[in-house]
Amino acid sequence: MGLKKLAAKVADYNERFKSGKVDKIKPSHVAKVLEKLRNKSAELEAEIESAHAPEKRTRLERKLEVARAQEERAEWLLKELG
């Protein structure tokens, strides 16, 4: 699953949480998305290490920032779902 789809899932879960539809969010689903985000971050870190072109490195670093921000949001949501 790509970073955009994972970010969209986290955004959807957060939107449901804000609108009071907490019962429709399964913590196991959030945990699964969180694990995928962590894997994606690890992949991006490995790609950054092997990237030689500065433009590619910059692009990958931006993607990594997005992935980490989404991880934080998913972790927060998982804590709130308890």
Sequence and secondary structure as in RCSB ss.txt:
>XXXX:A:sequence
MGLKKLAAKVADYNERFKSGKVDKIKPSHVAKVLEKLRNKSAELEAEIESAHAPEKRTRLERKLEVARAQEERAE
WLLKELG
>XXXX:A:secstr
  HHHHHHHHHHHHHHHHTT GGG  HHHHHHHHHHHHHHHHHHHHHHHH  SHHHHHHHHHHHHHHHHHHHHHH
HHHHHH 
